[in-house]
């Protein structure tokens, strides 16, 4: 006589910074309509200015979801949480370059000390997989070609330097202690629910309000644009199929100068260049061009961007147009 086997316990994932733009979309994707029930997610978020609990409303009643308000630098809390989880996906970070130029201390505390607190606890707790979400800005600036993961790190802003430091700390725990650390470095993200201090939501919301948009310098700085859906796809491939101790670049494949991007946003919002664009002094130390080589994640894990930029941008503008209540309150919160 055979007895039915008990169902497998879901993988318990701690998602840091899960109330922010990228982290919340990752959580909504894992626990969304296509959820097979194989994961349970706990979000740990300090709910700083960029963290918004409303970003998680869609999964608030999901039986596999839990939320903890707390700081990744709180070693006692982190130890307690990691003892009850199998994997970590680490999004929590201070991420706005302009804010880091005004003052870098909080970036060092959150991005460097916070990451160390997490990986040290993960090592002691025997965490199975630790995915550390980073940025292409750690590479510095590249005039031509694209950075492979083997390129040296040459960060230029306090933000980028703090992220480069956090990458190295996380990878050191793999090489020293054998912790399964996997690092992702993404290009510029865009999409719905992005805090309106970043360039696309800032420009869109300003234009929807009939206000001008600030264009740095000559507008010639170039970035590669990655839709949030594709970034989340890449992170999940790294979590489930990536290799320990490896770094994976995740890009969108659409390089635009800030001037070209501005023109597209003006067109999408029905605004004119002469009346809506204000040239402002360039950002200090402004990197001229970012471009990541994504051959590794494509070849090893089968990653391919699915959202073409024209469609993604149109959907993003529509979302901000239809969700004023979401962003108006956030802009009021950080207004000078």
Secondary structure per residue as TSV (DSSP state, phi and psi in degrees):
chain	resnum	aa	ss	phi	psi
A	1	X	-	360.0	131.2
A	2	X	-	-103.3	149.7
A	3	X	-	-112.6	142.7
A	4	X	-	-64.1	139.2
A	5	X	-	-75.2	149.5
A	6	X	-	-74.0	147.4
A	7	X	-	-62.9	147.0
A	8	X	-	-65.3	140.9
A	9	X	-	-70.8	136.3
A	10	X	-	-64.7	149.7
A	11	X	E	-66.7	127.9
A	12	X	E	-95.3	113.4
A	13	X	E	-111.3	127.4
A	14	X	E	-93.6	121.1
A	15	X	E	-109.7	111.5
A	16	X	E	-85.6	145.1
A	17	X	T	66.7	29.2
A	18	X	T	-77.6	-0.5
A	19	X	T	-99.4	0.2
A	20	X	S	-86.3	-173.8
A	21	X	H	-59.1	-61.0
A	22	X	H	-75.3	-45.3
A	23	X	H	-60.6	-41.4
A	24	X	H	-67.4	-35.8
A	25	X	H	-68.6	-35.9
A	26	X	H	-61.1	-45.5
A	27	X	H	-66.0	-44.8
A	28	X	H	-61.5	-33.5
A	29	X	H	-70.9	-45.7
A	30	X	H	-61.8	-39.3
A	31	X	T	-105.4	17.4
A	32	X	S	-80.6	-166.1
A	33	X	T	-57.1	-28.0
A	34	X	T	-89.1	5.5
A	35	X	-	-60.3	119.0
A	36	X	-	-82.9	0.9
A	37	X	S	82.9	17.6
A	38	X	-	-97.0	0.3
A	39	X	E	-133.7	152.1
A	40	X	E	-124.2	138.6
A	41	X	E	-122.3	130.6
A	42	X	E	-113.0	125.2
A	43	X	E	-94.6	128.9
A	44	X	E	-111.8	117.2
A	45	X	E	-146.0	136.2
A	46	X	-	-78.8	-14.9
A	47	X	-	56.8	54.3
A	48	X	-	-72.3	-170.0
A	49	X	T	-56.7	-31.8
A	50	X	T	-91.3	-6.6
A	51	X	-	-90.9	131.6
A	52	X	-	-132.9	110.8
A	53	X	G	-57.1	-28.1
A	54	X	G	-63.0	-21.9
A	55	X	G	-64.4	-17.1
A	56	X	G	-108.9	7.8
A	57	X	G	-57.5	-34.6
A	58	X	G	-64.6	-22.7
A	59	X	G	-116.9	7.8
A	60	X	T	-58.1	-31.7
A	61	X	T	-97.8	5.0
A	62	X	-	-69.0	133.2
A	63	X	T	-63.8	-19.5
A	64	X	T	-96.0	13.3
A	65	X	E	-114.6	139.6
A	66	X	E	-142.9	150.7
A	67	X	E	-126.0	135.2
A	68	X	E	-128.1	122.4
A	69	X	E	-84.2	121.2
A	70	X	-	-177.5	174.1
A	71	X	-	-107.1	133.5
A	72	X	T	-68.3	-12.7
A	73	X	T	-86.1	-4.4
A	74	X	-	-83.7	94.3
A	75	X	H	-60.5	-38.9
A	76	X	H	-64.2	-45.9
A	77	X	H	-64.9	-44.2
A	78	X	H	-61.4	-43.1
A	79	X	H	-58.9	-44.5
A	80	X	H	-62.4	-42.9
A	81	X	H	-70.3	-43.6
A	82	X	H	-67.8	-25.2
A	83	X	T	-64.2	-18.5
A	84	X	T	-110.9	12.3
A	85	X	-	-130.1	160.1
A	86	X	S	-100.9	-34.6
A	87	X	E	-139.1	160.0
A	88	X	E	-129.8	135.2
A	89	X	E	-119.8	114.6
A	90	X	E	-105.4	100.4
A	91	X	-	-99.1	-27.5
A	92	X	-	-54.4	123.8
A	93	X	-	-167.8	152.2
A	94	X	-	-81.7	128.6
A	95	X	-	-132.4	3.7
A	96	X	-	-97.7	115.9
A	97	X	H	-57.7	-45.4
A	98	X	H	-58.3	-40.9
A	99	X	H	-64.9	-35.9
A	100	X	H	-68.6	-30.7
A	101	X	H	-69.6	-37.1
A	102	X	H	-69.5	-29.7
A	103	X	-	-175.5	119.2
A	104	X	-	-95.8	-4.3
A	105	X	H	-59.9	-44.9
A	106	X	H	-67.5	-28.7
A	107	X	H	-68.7	-41.1
A	108	X	I	-66.1	-43.7
A	109	X	I	-61.6	-53.2
A	110	X	I	-72.8	-50.7
A	111	X	I	-76.6	-36.3
A	112	X	I	-94.0	-60.0
A	113	X	I	-64.3	-41.3
A	114	X	H	-62.5	-43.3
A	115	X	H	-64.9	-40.6
A	116	X	H	-62.1	-42.2
A	117	X	H	-57.6	-42.5
A	118	X	H	-69.3	-49.4
A	119	X	H	-69.4	-32.6
A	120	X	H	-65.9	-43.6
A	121	X	H	-66.9	-38.0
A	122	X	H	-62.3	-41.3
A	123	X	H	-60.8	-46.6
A	124	X	H	-70.3	-28.7
A	125	X	H	-86.7	-7.7
A	126	X	T	72.6	35.4
A	127	X	-	-60.2	137.4
A	128	X	S	-73.0	-44.4
A	129	X	E	-144.8	136.4
A	130	X	E	-126.7	109.2
A	131	X	E	-97.6	119.9
A	132	X	E	-105.8	116.0
A	133	X	E	-91.0	117.6
A	134	X	E	-122.7	-157.2
A	135	X	E	-141.2	154.5
A	136	X	G	-69.8	-15.3
A	137	X	G	-65.7	-16.1
A	138	X	G	-66.2	-21.2
A	139	X	G	-79.8	-16.3
A	140	X	-	94.4	-131.7
A	141	X	-	-128.5	145.3
A	142	X	-	-131.5	127.8
A	143	X	S	-74.6	-37.4
A	144	X	S	-148.8	161.7
A	145	X	S	73.4	-167.5
A	146	X	-	-138.1	150.5
A	147	X	B	-79.1	125.3
A	148	X	-	-81.7	168.8
A	149	X	T	-64.8	-18.5
A	150	X	T	-84.2	-6.0
A	151	X	S	-66.3	146.5
A	152	X	-	-67.2	157.4
A	153	X	-	-89.8	129.4
A	154	X	-	-135.0	61.8
A	155	X	-	-67.0	146.8
A	156	X	-	-116.1	-24.0
A	157	X	S	-101.6	157.9
A	158	X	H	-56.5	-37.5
A	159	X	H	-59.5	-53.0
A	160	X	H	-62.6	-37.4
A	161	X	H	-65.1	-37.8
A	162	X	H	-68.5	-35.7
A	163	X	H	-70.9	-39.9
A	164	X	H	-60.7	-41.6
A	165	X	H	-61.5	-42.1
A	166	X	H	-66.9	-36.2
A	167	X	H	-58.4	-48.4
A	168	X	H	-67.1	-37.8
A	169	X	H	-63.7	-45.8
A	170	X	H	-62.0	-45.7
A	171	X	H	-67.2	-30.7
A	172	X	H	-63.5	-33.9
A	173	X	H	-70.2	-25.6
A	174	X	H	-71.3	-49.2
A	175	X	H	-71.4	-32.0
A	176	X	H	-86.8	-44.3
A	177	X	H	-111.2	-8.5
A	178	X	-	82.0	10.8
A	179	X	-	-64.1	133.8
A	180	X	-	-76.0	89.0
A	181	X	E	-102.8	133.1
A	182	X	E	-129.3	124.7
A	183	X	E	-107.2	134.3
A	184	X	E	-113.6	143.2
A	185	X	E	-127.9	111.9
A	186	X	E	-103.7	158.0
A	187	X	-	-84.7	-173.1
A	188	X	E	-62.2	124.0
A	189	X	E	-87.5	152.4
A	190	X	E	-150.2	163.8
A	191	X	-	144.9	-172.6
A	192	X	T	-71.1	156.5
A	193	X	T	68.7	16.0
A	194	X	-	-84.2	134.3
A	195	X	-	-59.4	133.9
A	196	X	T	-78.6	37.6
A	197	X	T	-106.9	-16.9
A	198	X	S	-77.6	158.0
A	199	X	H	-60.6	-46.9
A	200	X	H	-67.1	-51.9
A	201	X	H	-67.4	-30.8
A	202	X	H	-63.5	-48.5
A	203	X	H	-65.7	-44.2
A	204	X	H	-62.0	-48.2
A	205	X	H	-68.2	-37.0
A	206	X	H	-61.0	-46.2
A	207	X	H	-65.6	-37.7
A	208	X	H	-64.9	-25.9
A	209	X	T	-92.8	4.8
A	210	X	T	73.9	21.2
A	211	X	-	-100.9	165.2
A	212	X	-	-80.3	160.6
A	213	X	E	-114.6	141.2
A	214	X	E	-90.7	120.4
A	215	X	E	-107.2	118.5
A	216	X	E	-68.1	137.4
A	217	X	T	53.3	-130.2
A	218	X	T	-93.5	1.9
A	219	X	S	74.6	12.2
A	220	X	-	-91.4	0.2
A	221	X	-	-68.5	135.2
A	222	X	E	-111.6	134.9
A	223	X	E	-133.3	152.2
A	224	X	E	-94.9	131.5
A	225	X	E	-105.4	131.7
A	226	X	E	-125.5	120.7
A	227	X	E	-71.4	145.5
A	228	X	H	-57.3	-34.6
A	229	X	H	-60.1	-43.8
A	230	X	H	-71.2	-35.6
A	231	X	H	-63.0	-45.9
A	232	X	H	-62.7	-39.7
A	233	X	H	-57.3	-45.5
A	234	X	H	-65.1	-42.3
A	235	X	H	-61.3	-42.2
A	236	X	H	-68.2	-34.8
A	237	X	H	-62.6	-41.1
A	238	X	H	-67.4	-41.6
A	239	X	H	-62.3	-42.5
A	240	X	H	-92.6	-25.7
A	241	X	H	-128.6	-6.5
A	242	X	-	-71.5	173.4
A	243	X	-	-109.0	145.9
A	244	X	T	-62.3	138.3
A	245	X	T	80.0	6.0
A	246	X	-	-103.3	155.8
A	247	X	E	-112.5	137.4
A	248	X	E	-128.6	119.7
A	249	X	E	-75.9	141.1
A	250	X	E	-128.6	113.6
A	251	X	-	-124.0	167.9
A	252	X	-	-102.9	-19.6
A	253	X	S	84.4	13.3
A	254	X	E	-123.6	102.6
A	255	X	E	-94.5	128.2
A	256	X	E	-138.6	143.7
A	257	X	E	-73.9	159.1
A	258	X	H	-61.3	-31.5
A	259	X	H	-67.8	-41.7
A	260	X	H	-65.1	-42.2
A	261	X	H	-62.2	-44.0
A	262	X	H	-58.7	-42.8
A	263	X	H	-61.0	-40.6
A	264	X	H	-65.8	-39.7
A	265	X	H	-69.5	-38.6
A	266	X	H	-60.4	-44.8
A	267	X	H	-62.6	-44.2
A	268	X	H	-64.8	-29.6
A	269	X	H	-100.4	2.4
A	270	X	T	68.3	36.9
A	271	X	-	-115.9	158.2
A	272	X	-	-103.3	149.5
A	273	X	H	-62.2	-49.1
A	274	X	H	-63.2	-33.2
A	275	X	H	-96.7	-11.8
A	276	X	H	-120.4	-8.8
A	277	X	E	-111.9	131.2
A	278	X	E	-121.0	115.9
A	279	X	E	-72.9	133.3
A	280	X	E	-126.6	163.9
A	281	X	-	-56.9	141.1
A	282	X	-	-65.2	151.6
A	283	X	-	-63.7	142.6
A	284	X	T	-60.5	132.6
A	285	X	T	62.9	27.9
A	286	X	-	-65.9	114.0
A	287	X	-	-62.0	137.8
A	288	X	-	-78.4	-42.2
A	289	X	B	-150.2	137.7
A	290	X	-	-117.9	141.2
A	291	X	-	-160.4	120.7
A	292	X	B	-102.6	141.7
A	293	X	-	-87.2	117.8
A	294	X	-	-103.0	17.3
A	295	X	H	-59.3	-36.4
A	296	X	H	-65.0	-49.7
A	297	X	H	-70.7	-30.4
A	298	X	H	-67.1	-47.5
A	299	X	H	-71.9	-46.7
A	300	X	H	-77.4	-40.7
A	301	X	H	-116.4	-4.3
A	302	X	-	78.1	22.1
A	303	X	-	-69.0	139.8
A	304	X	-	-152.6	124.0
A	305	X	-	-59.3	134.9
A	306	X	-	-107.3	-21.4
A	307	X	S	-99.8	110.0
A	308	X	-	-70.2	150.6
A	309	X	H	-63.8	-40.8
A	310	X	H	-59.6	-44.4
A	311	X	H	-66.7	-46.5
A	312	X	H	-62.2	-39.9
A	313	X	H	-68.5	-42.6
A	314	X	H	-60.9	-43.5
A	315	X	H	-63.7	-37.9
A	316	X	H	-66.1	-46.6
A	317	X	H	-60.7	-42.3
A	318	X	H	-61.5	-41.2
A	319	X	H	-62.2	-45.6
A	320	X	H	-67.2	-34.8
A	321	X	H	-64.5	-35.9
A	322	X	H	-92.9	-3.7
A	323	X	-	-129.9	50.4
A	324	X	H	-58.8	-38.7
A	325	X	H	-60.7	-30.5
A	326	X	H	-69.8	-47.7
A	327	X	H	-92.3	-24.3
A	328	X	H	-62.8	-41.5
A	329	X	H	-65.3	-36.8
A	330	X	H	-68.7	-39.9
A	331	X	H	-67.2	-35.5
A	332	X	H	-64.8	-34.0
A	333	X	H	-66.6	-33.5
A	334	X	H	-109.8	8.6
A	335	X	-	-62.6	139.4
A	336	X	-	-67.0	360.0
